[in-house]
Amino acid sequence: MSFFSGLDFFITLIIAIIPAIVIGLNGKSLRYYRGFLTCIFIYLIYRNSLMELAFLTGYSAMSLVLVKLYLLSRIKMGRNKFFYASAVIITLCPLILSKLESFVGHGFFGSGSTIFGFLGLSYIFFRVIQTIIEIYDGIINEIKWYEFLEFLLFFPTLSSGPIDRSRRFSQDYSKIYTGKEYSELLSNGIVKIMWGLLYKLPLSGTAMYIMNTYMINKYDPIHIIGYAYSYGIYMFFDFAGYSLMAVGTGYILGIKVPDNFNKPFISIDIKDFWDRWHITLSHWFRDFIFSRFLFNSLSKKRFKSKLTAASVGLMINMTLMGIWHGLELHYIAYGVYHGILLVIAELYQKKSRFYKLHKRDKVYKIVSWFITLNLVMFGFLIFSGQGRAAAIGLIEYLR
């Protein structure tokens, strides 16, 4: 069984959420039943891989102990940078080891599969790091173990997000909705799941069929462009469909999981794109990497201008995002590529008189949208891992 995939998952999910609907419509707390369902689905998903289940359990327990200890040290010793850095590094180590194992293709102990990686590690990592950072900032002053564990392991968002924030999750965790409030939440959740199914099944499947049947391994310009577009469209419908189903299921269980996509292919510039594509990931990196780097650089006068600091910050931010996807060259290149695009956009919008004069013009917006769309699709070609083959094939075709 896999999350939001296969008939067995969806039949189990339908059976599982019926009691939740009854509880919610009667104005009762969903908290305990939601926790029960998370345990059940984790068992069903991971039961065929006891090692993954053991690492999921161990990493979650370690994270709970770590944040509790760090909160205690923060209360008693203030903003101690050594303890803060230690907490971040300990949380980061399993993710780094997992990425390294994936890159080399086998576990460090000689097994045929990775040892440190498990389904959901990358997304749990974001939640733990966010908690540690906000403890350091003095924003979080209390950690309830049962609430924290459900925040980490909430099954609709466990494997691929969206990435929730602990304080936002906490607002919904103990909330008891009236029957009328829950009825609205339920209807919104069902609509999101239905849209997700439409995205995930016929639309992403059609894009994948076109890509694999007509576009792949053909290196004339038309087919390369067709591959980039079909891959990008497939990526959107597949991932946005998954996210919509996760968000909709969260709604039905009383958690208003944040949306992850907002019509990304109508973006009029690359900054607009990253406010619409994988929103919870891009905003996480913006808030906890870029913004903190920019603030620190300005306070220490590391650069001569704010624009230079922002440009360096954007490159670091997007390169790290690429590395987070994997250590393979195409993932890193994808991050660097988008970093360069964002730097160019930042410089252009801050320095160009032409932009300031025409940015509200309809024709300008149409041209800007067209350029942005093609830059985005070229980025998907890089991300797919086919960029090098396409470049070599195109050179051979043009000879």
N, C-alpha and C positions, 0 to 999 in steps of 0.2 A: 504494500500500500504506500502511496505517495501523497503528499499534500496537494489537494485540489487537482487530482489527476486520477482517472480510472473510475469505473462504475462502482467498485467496492468502496472507495472513499466517499463518493457522493451519497450512496445509499446509507452508509454509516452516519454521515453528517446530517442527513435529513432526519433519521431516527433520533439522533442525539439532540437536535435543536428543538424538537417538538416539546419536550418538558420545559425547555428554556422559555419558549413562547408562552406556555401556560403560566409559568411563574411570573414572567414579565407583565402579561396582560392583567394579572391579578394584583399588580402593585407590590410584589414581594421582591426581596433582594436576590439578585442573581449571583452574588459573590461566591457562595459555596458550591453551587452547581457548576459554575464556570471553572472553578479550580479543579473539580472532579473531572470535567470533560478534558481539561488540559492534560491531566495524568493519564486518562484513558487513551487519548489520541497519541501522546508521546509513546506509550507502550505499543500501540498498534503500528505506528510508523517505524519504530526502532527495534521491534522484537526480533527481526531477522539479522540484526547486527548488534550483538551484545557488547562488542567493543565500543561502538559508537554510543550506545546507551550509557555505558560506564563513563566514557569521557564527557558526555553531555551532563550527566549527574555530577561528576567530579568537578568539572569546570564551573558549574552553577553553584555548587557548595563552596568551592574555593572563592568565587566571586562574592558570595554573601559574607563569608568570614572576612575577606579582605576589606570590603567597604565598611563593615561594622568596626573593624580594628582601625581603619583609617579615619572614620568619623570620630572615634574615641580619641585618637591622637590629635585630630584637628581641634577638638573641643579643649583638650588639655594643653596642647603645645602651640596652637595657632597655625599660621600658614608656613609650616616647615617644608621647605622645598625638597629636602632629602626624602622624607616620608611620602610626599606627593609623587615625586619621580619614581620611587620604588613601587608604589601602588600601580602606576601606569605601566611600568616595565613588566611587572609580574603578570598583569592582565594581557599585555601585548605578546608575551613570549609564546604561548600556544598557537596564536595566529601566525606569527612569523615561522615557527617550526612547521605548521601545516602548509603554508605557502611554499616553503623550501622543499618539503616532501612531494608536494604536487608538481613542483618544477622538475625535480630529478626523476619523478615517476615511480618512486617506491619509498617505503618507510625506512627510517634510520636504522631499524633493527633487522633489516634484510627481508621484511615481508613484501609481498607483492602489492600491497595497498598501503595507504598512508596510516600512520598510527595516531598522530596528534589531531588530525582533522575529523570533524563530525558535522553532519548536516545542521546548519544553523549557527555555527561558530562565529562567522563574520558578523552576523546581525546581533547576536548576544554581546559580542565585543563592543559594538557601538553603544549599547545600553549601559554596560558597566563603565566604560570610559566617561560617558556623559555624567553618570552619577558621581564618579570620583572628582571630575573637574568642578562640578557644582557644589560638592562638599568643600573642596579647596576654596572656592569663591565665597563660601559662607551662605549659599542659597539653600542648601539642603542641611537640615539640622537634626533630622530623625530618619531612621531606616527601620521599617517594620518588616521582619524577615519574611512573613508569608506574602505580604504585598510585593516585596522586592522580587521574590522568586516567581510569582505569577507575571510580573512585569517582564522578567527575562524570558519566561517559557510559554507565554500565552500562545496557544497552538496555532491560531490563524496566521500569525506574523512570525512564527519561529524560524522558518527555513529561509524566507526571502523577503522579509519585511511586509509592509512599510515599517520604517524605524520610528517608533514612538519615543516620547520623552517621559521621564519618570514622573515629573510633576503634573504633566497633562494626564497621564495614565491614572495617577492617584486621584484626580478629580472624579473620574468615572468609577474607580474601583469599588468604593463603598456606597455609591449613589443608588438610591432606591427611586425608580421612576414611577410616576402615577400611571395608571392604565392608559390614559390618553397620551402621555409622553412616550410610553413604550410603544404604543400602536404606531405612532409616527416614526419612531426609530426602526421598528420592524419593517414598515413599508419601504423606507429608504434602503434598509439592508437588503431586502428581497430584490429591489430594483437594481442595486449595485451587483448583486450576484448574477442576475439575469444578463446584464450588460457584460459582465465578466465572462460568462459562458459563451456569449456571442463572439466576443473578442478572441477568446482562447481557442475555441473549436473551429467554426467555419472560416473566420477571417484570418487568424494566424496560420491555420492549416492551408488555406488557399495560397497565401503569400509564400509559405514554405514549398508548396508543390511547384509553383511557378519558378521559384529560385532554383530548386534542385532539378527540375525537368528541363528548363529552357535556358537558364542563365549561367550555371556553374561550369567552370573549366572551359569557358569560351572567352577569348581575349581580344576580340575586336571592340572598338569604343562603345558601340551600342549595347553589347552584352555585358561589358564591365559596368556601365551605368545602370543597366537593368538589374544586375546582381546587387549593386550597392543599394538601389531603391527597394528591391524586393526583400533584401536582408533587413534593411532598416524598418520597413513596414511590418515584417514578421516579428522583429524584436519588440516593436511597440505593442502590437496586438497580443503577443504572447505574454509579455511581462505586465502590461497594463491590465490584461484580462485576469492574470493571477492576482494582481494587487487589488482589483475591484472585488474579487471574490473574498479575499482576506478581509478587506474593509467591511464588506457587507456582512460577513459572518461575525466580525467584531461588533457591529451594530446590533445584531440580533442577540448577542450575548452581553449587551449593555456597555460596550467599550467603543467610543467614537474614534476609531483608528483614523489617523490623518490620511487624506488622499495622496496618491503618489504621482499622478499624471494629470495634466490639464491642457489638452489640445497642443502638444509640443510642436506639431508640424505647421502651426500657424504663427510661429515665433517670428518677429520682425528683426531680431538680431540675436547674436549668440548668447548674450546675457539673459535675454528673454527666454531663450531655449532652456537654459539651466534653472530658470524659475518655473519651468513647466515639465521637465523631464526628470524622472526619478527624484521627485521633489524632496522627500525625506532624507535621501542620501546627500544630494547637493547642498541642502540647507544645513545638514549636520557638518559637512566639511566647511561650509561658509562660517558657521558660528563657532566651531571649536578648533579650526585650523587657521583659515584665512584671517578672520577678524582678530583673533588673539595674536597672530603674528604681526598684523598691521598695527595694532595698539601697542604691542611691545616695542616694535621698531620705531614708532613715532615717539614714544616716551623716552627711549634711549638715544634718539636722534641718529639712528643707524644709517639713514639715507638722507640725501639733501632735500628731497621733496616727498610729499605724500604720494604723488603719482608713481614715483620710482618704487617706493615701498609697496604700493598696491600691485604693481606689475610683478615684482619679485614674489610677493605673496600669492598671486594668482598662479604663477608657474609652479611654486612649491605645492600649492593646494591641489592642482589638477594632476601633477605628476604623482603625488601620493595616492590620489584617487585611482589612477591607472595601476599603480603597484598593488593597491588593495584588490583589484580584480584578479591579479596574478602576476607572477614574475616573468612571464613570457614577453618577448620583445614587443609583440603587437599590442598588448595591453598597456605597456609603458609608453609606447609610441602614441597610442590613443590619448593618454593623459597629457603628454607633452603637446600634442597637436591642439587639443582644446585649450591648454594653457596659453599657447601662442595666439590662438584666435581671441581669447578673452583679453589678453594684453593689447592686441591690436585694436579691439573694440574700445577698450578703456582709453587708450591714447587718442583714438579718433574722436570719440565722443567728448573728451575733455578739451582737445586742442583744435578741432576742425570748426572753422567758421561756417563752412558749407553745411555741415551737419546741423549746427544750431539754427541756421536759416531755414532749412528744408525738412527737418525731422518730422514735422506735423503734416507735410504735404502728402496727399493720397498716392501720387505717382511714386514719390520717394519710398513710401512704406511698401508698395508693391514690389519695387526693384529690390529693396532691402530684404523683404521676405524671400524672394526667389534666390538671391545670393546665399542667404542663411540656410535655406532648405538644402541647397546643393553642397554647401560646406558640411552640414550635418550628415548628409548621406555619404559623403566621402569619408567622414570620420567613422561611420559604420563599416565601410569597406576595410579600413584599417583594423577596427575592433574585431572583425570577423576572422582575422588571420590570413585573409586572401590577398592582402595588399601587395606583398612582395611578388607572389605568383602573377597577379594582374599586371604589375609593372613590367616584369620580365616578358610575359606573354604579349603585352602591347608593343614592346620594343621589337619582338620577333615579328609581330603582325605588320608593323610599319616598314620593315626592311624590304 
